[in-house]
Every structure is written in C-alpha cells, then in structure tokens.
Amino acid sequence: MKYFLIAVGMFVCAGTIMAQQSAKDSQADTSETSIQRLRNEVNELRKEIQSLKTDSTTTSLTQVTEDDLDALEDNIDQRMQRLENKVDAVSRASAPIVLNPRMTAFINFAARHDNDTVYDAPGGSVISNRPFLRAVEMELGSAVDPYAEAVAIISLNSDAQQGFSVEAEEAYGLIKRLPILETAPLGLKVKIGRYLAPIGISNITHLHDLPWTTYPLVISKYLGGEHGNFFDSGFNPVGADFQFFLPSPVPSATFEMNADVLRGSELGISAGDPGGQTAYLGHLTLSQDWNNEHLLVLGVSGYTESGITTTNLVGGNLMYKWAPSEQRENHSFVGGGEIFFGDHTTPNPAGGTVTRKPYGWYTFAQYQFSYWTYAGLRYDWVQEPSNAQLVTREISVFVSYYTTEFLRFRLGFEHRTSDALAPNLNNTNSILFGANFVFGSHPVEPYWVNK
Amino acid sequence: MVNGKLENLENIMKKLFAALLAVFLAFSIAHVSAAAQKKLNVVVTLNYLKYVTEQVGGDKVTVTALANPKQDPHYVTPTPRMNEVTTNADLFIENGLSLDLWAKNVIDASGNPNIGVGNPGHLIATINVPVRELPTEVSRAWGDIHPQGNPHIWLDPLNVRIVAENIAARLQQIDPTNSGYYQQRLDAFKHRLDEKMYGSELLDLLGKKGGDILTRKTKDGELYSWLASRHLDAKLGGWMKMAEPLQGKEIISYHKTYIYFADRFGVKIAGELEEKPGIPPPAKHRDEVVDLVKRDGVKVILNDNFYSTDAADYVASKTGAKVIVTYIDVYSSPEANTYENLITYLLEKILKAAS
C-alpha cells in the first residue's frame, strides 16, 4: 500500500512536471517541432547508451585480457626465475669444472704365452707366459691463456717384473703466439718440456695407439729405454721443438719441419753415457693427400749430439694410407716402414774410442676388413746397438677388433730369432693378447693410422 | 757408405739449423707484407658451410672446405695438407655441436693463432640455431652422443638462414669495410632460400617482409592455418608445397641425420637402424626395426652414403621397404651441387620412394 501511494505520488509529480514543461514548450514552439526535438533527444540518448555499452564491453574485455596477461607474465616470470636459478646453480657448480683440463684415461692390458723363456731385453727380466697391466695413462690438456696450451700425460708404466714407475711421459707447453708476436709465420708452434720426439712416425705414437701390440724393435732398441719393445714408450726427451711449414718442392704437397734442441744422452743407443750434452734433432716431412682418401708421407730425420761421447742417428720413413670417403664397405689400408742408421762413439778405457754403427728397419701393412676388424703384419730386422754383428729378426701378425674407437682387443703372433740371445733361447714363438680401454674426452685419433 | 756420411752429420745439422733460421726470418718478413689487401681466406670444415660462406662473402672471400663432401663428417682424419691450408686462414668456420670435433686438431696443428677459440677468426656456425635432442644423460654408454644436441641442423633450410646470418655477422666484424656488401648478399641469399621454400608467387604477394613472416609462421607451426585464414594456401609453392604429400609419412633412417629435415617437411621418423649413434646396428635391433617397419607400413629407409647398407638391405629384404642411399652435404653429387639442389634432391628422392 505504501509503495502504491509512493508510485502514485511520483506519477503525479512527473505528470505535473511534464505538464508544466509542455505548457512552456507550447508557448515557444509548435507541437510538431516539439515532437521532433524530443525524438532527436531520444535518439541522442540511444546513441549515448550504445556508446556506453560499447565502451563498457571494451573496458571489460581489456581488463580481463590484461588480468590474463598479468597472470601469464607472473607465471612466466616465476618460471624464468626458476630457470635462472637452475642455470645459476649449474654454472656455479660447474664453474670449477669447466676450467679444469680435459681428461682422458687409458688402460692398456697385455698377456703373452711363449714357447720358451723370454726376456724384456737382453739380460733383463723374464716376461714370458704372464699377463701385464702395461700402462695406465692420464692425459690432461687445456689452454693456459690466449697464448699457450699445456698437455701433461702422466703414465704408470709396468717395468717388466720390477713393479711400476710413474713418469711424465709427456708434459709440455705449446706456444702459438706472444703479445709481441701476434701472428705465427709459417704456422710456427713452439713446444717446450718433455714430449715424444718427432723422429719418424712410430715414436710420436703412444703405446696404446700403436697398430701393433709392441713397438718396432728398431724404435725400442735405438730410441727407447731399457725394458724392450713390449713395454717401452719411445724417445721422450726434455727440450724444445719448433714446428713450421716450408714451401713445398712438390706442387700441392705439404712440407713440414721440426727442429729440436734437446738434452742429450737420453736416446736409446746413447742412454747412460756421461755428458748430458745438448742434442739437436731435425725432421722433415713431405706429404700429400688426395681427396682425404689417399695419404702419402715421406720423412727424414737426423739426430746428433757430441761431447765425451758422440751419437748420430739418421732415419727415413714412408707411409701410405688409403681410406675411401664412402665407407660403405668399411675397408682401409695402411702400410709403410722406417729405417735408422746409428753412429755411436764412446771412449775406450783401453785408449782411443769405440765406434758402433748399427742399423735396423721394419715394414708393416694393415688392412681393414670390416667396421670392427683390422689385420696386419710387421717384419723387423735390427742390429744390436752394442754389437752390429748380432741381428734380431721378428715377424708378427695381428688381428685387432674394435667395439668402438674407445675399446680394442688385439690378438697377435710373433716369431723371433736373435743372435743376441743364448742358442737355446734364440728362437721364440709368442702369442700376444691385448686390451685397450679409453675413457674421458678423448681427442680425435692421430691421422696416420687406423681411423 | 751410409755410415761414412754420418761422421759429418753434426756439422750438417748445425748448418741446417742456421739455414733454417735464415729461411724462417725471410718468410716472417714476407708474411707480414703479404697480409695487406687480399681476399679473406676462409677455411670451413663442411661443404655446406663453404657454399653458404660463398653466397654471403661473394668475391670478397676465398673458401676452402676441409672435408670431402662424401665423407662421414664425424670421422674426418686431419692431414698435413689441412693443417697447412689453415695456416693462413683469416676465418675458420666449423659446424660445432661436437660434429666436426676434428677441427680442433687442425686448428692446433695449423699454428694459426688467429683462428683459435676465443678469437674473431673462429666461428661456430650453429650459434642460435634451435637445437634438438639435447641429451638428459651424457655418457659413452649411449654411443657417440652429442652433448650439445643433434648436430645435423643444415638439412632444415630455416636453420641455414641462421647460419648465413652468423657468417655474415662475422665477416662484417672482421672486414667492416665491406659490411654493406655482405649484408646485401645475405639478404639476397635469404630471399633465394625463401623463394625455394615457399615459391616466388606467395613471396611477391606478401611483399618485402614476406620471407620473415613465413619463416616465423613455419617455425611456430602455423604456416598452413595462417595461409588458409588469408586464403593464400593455394599460392604456396616451393619445397613446402612439394613436401605436402610427405606430411605424416613414416621413414626409417640409418643415423639420426634427418631429424631437422623431417621436422621441417612433416616427415615422421619411425626409428633408426642404429640402436645407439655411431655404433653399427646389432642383429637384435635390426630385427626390431623389421617388426617396426612391418607394423607401421614404412616404405622408405634412408641410408647416408658413408654408412654400410647391410642393415638397411636386410630390413628391406624382410619388409619390401625401399633403401635410398642419400648424400647429405653440398657438392657430394651432381644433383647436390648447391644447397638448394641438395634439399630438392632429398625431397625428390623421398617422394619417389614413398609414392
């Protein structure tokens, strides 16, 4: 009832106002004009309402989108932050690691079965019919600064039956430029420290990388140490090596030179001599490859030192390798050889000097039959450094099986005759088994063999 | 006779050292004077990098590729010739992503200090390329995996656009006087790639930015819907049109070589003959692939030219699938004498085998 009275009251008021307005209008305009004016006002109002509706809709949608965007942005921010936290954590955790040297470890195992007693070297230890952990190597390498790199290869070597020795098999810095010499003419690289000397092709290869179970006899006897070719790791003196390219005398061939200044009396045929004089080494290599499929390498080496004793050594090497670009059949071939002539003069306690001029050589070939399997042979002929009248000959055949480049098994057979051994021991047959494990960040294989 | 000559070896060696020192000094002087005013000497590992560098560098560069284009790019063995060629390089470009790891041996052996890591003369071409198949576990037990992801990025033309941009930026950095020239050639090369990718009619319709727009839409997987919404789908040409019949088609590949290619052109890789990358397929896995091919009705097996076809032939003999021996680098065969022709060649080969 109360609402009814209010509504009636409002109706009366509205009617009164409209009546008063109408009266005023009628006083000023004709009724037709008045109607038109009202119509216009109504139309204006309608437009405004429509405009407000549109604005309202737009505003509403914009707010919703912005809210969504805000939420999305928050979400992305949070996720980004979480990612950044992770990246930060990883970088902090790995920062001490990433500047560490890259590391590679090698384990070389070998076992042998012989038909007779075998010594590591004449007058040395018995090594026949037993297994050996021949070497465990740890290779570390890294950039030192923008000018140099460093490599250290720490080796735990089996000394036949004498236990193990720890040796810095190689430990050198490699300088590529200097602040005062920003470019390196002729591609000069300077190596300083202890390293496998660039004399021939086998000596620069570590025991575990050889395509055979043992070093060639001429390398072991003329360049290597005291434990024979089953254990030796080549000639690794202390010194400085300057390596650079020279203009090639043969078009499209590559001519490289190594010039070394070394500490003397460390070469196999002069080891143990008094003096410790300076030695010089030069190695020239002429090589050519055709489409990365055929590679031919010719090299000559010369070594000299003189003082109380005088030692000269010259050598030549030849190597040919074929590996087709399209390895669909997985076949390849590598073959070659090396020869060395020694000249070693020592004082004779009885007066004057004693000069020995031995020489020795070896040749080898290897063929790849499948992705996994390689087979080859090697023939060695060498005069004893201490007595050129005594000759050792050896023929060996071997089969290598690679699961990958990181794991290799090798089975070999050797037949050796030697004038340097007693008649009952100078004719031996041996079966050799080897296993090689490589783990870590192993660099690409050296170019001259297998891979 | 030979032993007699050894007696003078010491003197000979000393004279040799003196002579070498003189030669070395002479060449040092010659080297410095020859460094002025010459084309940039660029050495690259793979042949697609040679092609792209030549497209961007034009007559301001001479480019040498180290690998034989038919070789497995994982296992190129550095030779003395490669080392020597690299000695005078102004710029060394490698693919990176642990594919051409052998590049480091060449750089080290070259003795060229300007192309070592950390110098403007050294470029990893795949920077900023969206890499796939990042391993969650890095171990040799997984085979020859690539810790930074699948490196075969160049079989996607959109990635080669990025590679070209990277190369152009580096050429501009080390040779700023020809910056405009490199930019102009980069733009032209990208336009040629875009034309090959989408057809010139569509590009002309979309105007100057058409290539960038289409590239973005393709990367986002919106190309076909975007073209349809603008009624431009009938205008699509080039490789994308050519590849339409391959959408969703399953293939087998020997190695994980075609991940990017398949992703771009809509091909589905049902599996690989290798169980683990870099290791020939064991018999058990080969038989599993036979089952897979039979179950899914796969018709095509892609076998890179440098891998043995024994496993592929075996699977084909059991299933009737077709084995295609494919080249994956530029200059590897007459049909692949340019990058554009390499992609066309691959598409045609797969289309023919899948039909």
HADDOCK unambig.tbl for C-alpha pairs under 7 A between the chains (distance, minus, plus):
assign (segid A and resid 176 and name CA) (segid B and resid 111 and name CA) 5.94 0.50 0.50
assign (segid A and resid 176 and name CA) (segid B and resid 113 and name CA) 5.78 0.50 0.50
assign (segid A and resid 177 and name CA) (segid B and resid 113 and name CA) 6.20 0.50 0.50
assign (segid A and resid 183 and name CA) (segid B and resid 113 and name CA) 6.43 0.50 0.50
assign (segid A and resid 184 and name CA) (segid B and resid 111 and name CA) 6.62 0.50 0.50
assign (segid A and resid 184 and name CA) (segid B and resid 112 and name CA) 6.19 0.50 0.50
assign (segid A and resid 184 and name CA) (segid B and resid 113 and name CA) 6.76 0.50 0.50
assign (segid A and resid 185 and name CA) (segid B and resid 27 and name CA) 6.85 0.50 0.50
assign (segid A and resid 185 and name CA) (segid B and resid 28 and name CA) 5.10 0.50 0.50
assign (segid A and resid 185 and name CA) (segid B and resid 31 and name CA) 6.27 0.50 0.50
assign (segid A and resid 187 and name CA) (segid B and resid 87 and name CA) 5.44 0.50 0.50
assign (segid A and resid 187 and name CA) (segid B and resid 110 and name CA) 5.69 0.50 0.50
assign (segid A and resid 187 and name CA) (segid B and resid 111 and name CA) 4.16 0.50 0.50
assign (segid A and resid 187 and name CA) (segid B and resid 112 and name CA) 5.63 0.50 0.50
assign (segid A and resid 188 and name CA) (segid B and resid 111 and name CA) 5.52 0.50 0.50
assign (segid A and resid 189 and name CA) (segid B and resid 111 and name CA) 5.45 0.50 0.50
assign (segid A and resid 254 and name CA) (segid B and resid 80 and name CA) 6.37 0.50 0.50
assign (segid A and resid 254 and name CA) (segid B and resid 81 and name CA) 5.65 0.50 0.50
assign (segid A and resid 254 and name CA) (segid B and resid 84 and name CA) 6.89 0.50 0.50
assign (segid A and resid 287 and name CA) (segid B and resid 80 and name CA) 6.83 0.50 0.50
assign (segid A and resid 288 and name CA) (segid B and resid 81 and name CA) 6.74 0.50 0.50
assign (segid A and resid 289 and name CA) (segid B and resid 81 and name CA) 6.92 0.50 0.50
assign (segid A and resid 291 and name CA) (segid B and resid 68 and name CA) 6.15 0.50 0.50
assign (segid A and resid 292 and name CA) (segid B and resid 68 and name CA) 6.47 0.50 0.50
assign (segid A and resid 304 and name CA) (segid B and resid 9 and name CA) 6.91 0.50 0.50
assign (segid A and resid 304 and name CA) (segid B and resid 10 and name CA) 5.54 0.50 0.50
assign (segid A and resid 312 and name CA) (segid B and resid 6 and name CA) 6.63 0.50 0.50
assign (segid A and resid 312 and name CA) (segid B and resid 9 and name CA) 6.82 0.50 0.50
assign (segid A and resid 325 and name CA) (segid B and resid 68 and name CA) 6.99 0.50 0.50
assign (segid A and resid 325 and name CA) (segid B and resid 70 and name CA) 5.75 0.50 0.50
assign (segid A and resid 325 and name CA) (segid B and resid 71 and name CA) 4.64 0.50 0.50
assign (segid A and resid 326 and name CA) (segid B and resid 70 and name CA) 5.98 0.50 0.50
assign (segid A and resid 326 and name CA) (segid B and resid 71 and name CA) 5.85 0.50 0.50
assign (segid A and resid 326 and name CA) (segid B and resid 305 and name CA) 6.27 0.50 0.50
assign (segid A and resid 326 and name CA) (segid B and resid 306 and name CA) 4.32 0.50 0.50
assign (segid A and resid 327 and name CA) (segid B and resid 306 and name CA) 4.89 0.50 0.50
assign (segid A and resid 327 and name CA) (segid B and resid 307 and name CA) 6.07 0.50 0.50
assign (segid A and resid 327 and name CA) (segid B and resid 308 and name CA) 6.95 0.50 0.50
assign (segid A and resid 328 and name CA) (segid B and resid 305 and name CA) 6.99 0.50 0.50
assign (segid A and resid 328 and name CA) (segid B and resid 306 and name CA) 5.23 0.50 0.50
assign (segid A and resid 328 and name CA) (segid B and resid 307 and name CA) 4.78 0.50 0.50
assign (segid A and resid 328 and name CA) (segid B and resid 308 and name CA) 3.95 0.50 0.50
assign (segid A and resid 328 and name CA) (segid B and resid 309 and name CA) 6.70 0.50 0.50
assign (segid A and resid 329 and name CA) (segid B and resid 308 and name CA) 5.89 0.50 0.50
assign (segid A and resid 343 and name CA) (segid B and resid 6 and name CA) 6.74 0.50 0.50
assign (segid A and resid 357 and name CA) (segid B and resid 3 and name CA) 6.62 0.50 0.50
assign (segid A and resid 444 and name CA) (segid B and resid 102 and name CA) 5.76 0.50 0.50
assign (segid A and resid 447 and name CA) (segid B and resid 77 and name CA) 5.33 0.50 0.50
assign (segid A and resid 447 and name CA) (segid B and resid 78 and name CA) 5.74 0.50 0.50
assign (segid A and resid 447 and name CA) (segid B and resid 79 and name CA) 6.17 0.50 0.50
assign (segid A and resid 451 and name CA) (segid B and resid 77 and name CA) 6.93 0.50 0.50
